[in-house]
Amino acid sequence: MQMDQLKQRIDKVEECADEAKNALQAGSTPNDLRECVEQMHQQARQAKQMVGGSSSQSQGQQSQSQGQGQGQMDQNVRSTIEQLEQTADRAMQACRQAGSSVSPQLQQAVQKAHAEASGLKKQIQMG
């Protein structure tokens, strides 16, 4: 996956996590769901910073770090995205357990964030 594509996908996941976080404000939300949404938002932001930070290196540094350094960054990004997808899974489960006590907006936002995170994880696994 190209770095630009990765950035766009991570931006989309963060946008969906933002929607879910904003939807938390309406009504009462079970603590486990609230924690999952907050964590999902934080992990999306972390992934965005990791990818954004890698492109701000100078050309000289970038060519020197192509080998081991780039591989380590890629592994860190993959790991963060896998954690993000796992958190999105937990948020979906918490949403289901909460049932009708969760607003439709929050349910939709969590489903959307989960779909984006899962899609991104599958895409990075395929290369």
Secondary structure, DSSP 8 states (H G I E B T S, - for coil): --HHHHHHHHHHHHHHHHHHHHHTTSS---HHHHHHHHHHHHHHHHHHHHHHHHHTS-HHHHHHTTTHHHHHHHHHHHHHHHHHHHHHHHHHHHHHHHGGGS-HHHHHHHHHHHHHHHHHHHHHHH-
